């Protein structure tokens, strides 16, 4: 069966000025003349990729596309139009990423991570909604550091990530503070592997390692502003808004700085300790 978006090995049934007609015994498809080898004969086999031309007719090519049906690839945006983005998939015809399948806001020359699917009209299209196309058999384990593309954000669930642009992962909402957006590359720590193999991630390191980074960040804020006009007794929402840290993480960072005698806490806020 000749299927759009897939590779097929077909037999040359007929030669004509416009090219070679290939068949699987049930249906035929044209291989344009510019791609037909000079010495081809009826009965020869040809391995081709099947897609649709600009008039939505089935057509084949011996060129290798950059993406196949049901697979994920990173493609360059060639043009933005009223219906979406056209992506370079390595063939004569570009691949449409419709607006309703976008999760990021791409611009021409950007590279986007997409999967290829067939729309209701039988045409090949791209989507940035990758969840169902990602694999769940990653080699990663708890506490491994991984890198991936953030492709979707859910207020209820968190941020969905394609680790290595291949494996399914989630930064739970409680771990995601909105620091990144769809299309961004993120480096995370694996906090767990679900029974189905999908990964749970955190943008933060283990607490004792993260504390050093948080403490450095808080000290830089104090030095830049002269002082912080709130303390670790402030409401969690205020601390989160001003520092990006949870109250617990902020208290750990402040405790670390106090122990190192780098800060002092007063009624009106937190100050860098006088070094003299």
ABEGO torsion letter per residue (X at the ends): XBBBGBBBBBBBABBBAAEBBBBAGABBBBBBAAABBAABBBGBBBBBBBBBBAAGBBBBBABBBABBBGBBBBBBBABBBAAEBBBBAGBABBBBBBAAABABBBBBGBBBBBBBBBBAAGBBBBBABAAAABBABBABBBGBBBBBBBABBBAAAEBBBBBGGABBBBBBAAABAGABBBGBBBBBBBABBBAAGBBBBBABBBAAAAAAAAAAAAAAAAAAAGBBABBAABBAAAAAAAAGBBAAAAAAAAAAAAAAGABBBBAAEBBBBBAX
